[in-house]
């Protein structure tokens, strides 16, 4: 996808600079920073995925990040590039994590390139953040920022005294990255099908994904409204022949979302509420078992500092399926039956110690409906301003092997990472 | 009544007050807070903090602080971090209210997210330093009972010595402040714990006159300060550079937009 970013950057740099606000016409020096990250994660269950390449290692890599920022004539440039050496796959991969040109014209901010966008108020629960996620990075213990993946497109933001509006157009589709079969065991009933292919929505003008957010601070509340038109980022599977399949095709059905979020101070803490409707446009009646049904998603959270440098956050999250009857009656025999409601509660505890040099955190999520869980304890220590180390674990499990957390039950891992900033 | 007459009345009233009478303790503390936390309609400073252990190990923070005063003691702060590397480009926005919890947001550059954060326990450490949030942004005047103990010289400076005792349990039981009579800036503060032992010590190590604004007004500013944890020996040394007042910072500097797209004009290194 690098050529796409190159095209976008080329377009962006050709924008007229003269329209910039006069006060921002000064140029800022280019600055180059980055870090070196060494990470390793090992499975503790001993249950290696069949045909896996890493033995008990899920992750063993060194990563060099370079971040270039600068500006001239009202335009700002940011490029975050990475080279990663994967000691398991014995390969070096280069990745452009984020790269854009930004330009401010009066009340409008324009960004063009590869953009990382994070919306919504949930902690690891995403409703109106419809942008791609990298779950493999997350479950293998990479830093949290790697859960978010950039999108290639353009972002325009208008700031007015009444409301701020943010619009995104994403011509090039990016799916979620799911834990790969070579490193993780997960629920994939069609692994035995000889032909595996992926069908991405083609990059056509009419396929451009759109996302919009309106934001306003009113009477102590942060209020946002969201809408998007695009595709599910988790793949659906279509078989060429349901009885004796020779090809399983991963595809991404059409999806529109509508939602809202609220946040405000409450009793010395922060209250967060978010909701959204997922309109599964390719199967509105819910009768096609290969396509997810439309659903409501909702979240309520409360975070508070209980003592100095000790914070607790509690969340309740739910997904309610529309047309549950149609889903049930169209489900092929033998396929696992989801509940109408998937509910998850989560708790996060964070403790900072020794002038915040130590950071202890614990995230626990439990679903009473799916009967599965996810626990992530983590310890981070800043040895110096530049050097930090981090260790933790991912513990997953559940009653069934096909639920979101339960399918990864065989992948409990511990991780250790060191990072040197420059 | 004409205006001259009113003015004359005021002058007479002022003159009637004994010149030698010291203001009362609460007035001194209020003027001190104005001089320390509120000077100018707005302000910019580049702040370097060194966190130093008793063994001499040092960690540093560098940030740009922008502040704008509002009505009735309300203030807005924009803090942008330059160093260390793992928090570079992180920004905080604080809307501070005297009588209720602040609104606070953080911008996390790695994922381009703006998050509202719980109004911190005011005793929590500010970015891992010996200063608490309260030390950085001020404590409610009415949260303590203030009394004027004495007047004495501290170095060259004539000072009021004020004792402040918290009405509600706090992380100190008694605070002694040496308030400079000329500038009303705190020269020294001693915080005592429940055992009445000195626990923390604040010192204003350098004060500079910053001349700024249309009237070429002088703003005495504490440009070097230290907070020391007397018991552990840990201390935080803070230097203010490039201090400027009356910049005409707009409301747009203190918005969600500014978190996402920091105002380069004000935060350049």
Interface residues (C-beta under 8 A of the other chain):
Chain A: X23 X24 X26 X28 X33 X35 X69 X71 X76 X102 X104 X109 X115 X116 X117 X118 X121 X143 X144 X145 X147 X148 X157 X159 X164 X215 X217 X220 X222 X263 X264 X265 X268 X269 X270 X272 X303 X304 X305 X307 X308 X309 X311 X352 X355 X356 X357 X382 X384 X385 X386 X388 X419 X421 X422
Chain B: X51 X59 X60 X83 X84 X85 X86 X88 X89 X100 X101 X103 X108 X110 X111 X112 X113 X115 X116 X117 X118 X119 X120 X121 X123 X124 X125 X127 X128 X129 X130 X132 X234 X252 X255 X256 X257 X260 X261 X264 X265 X268
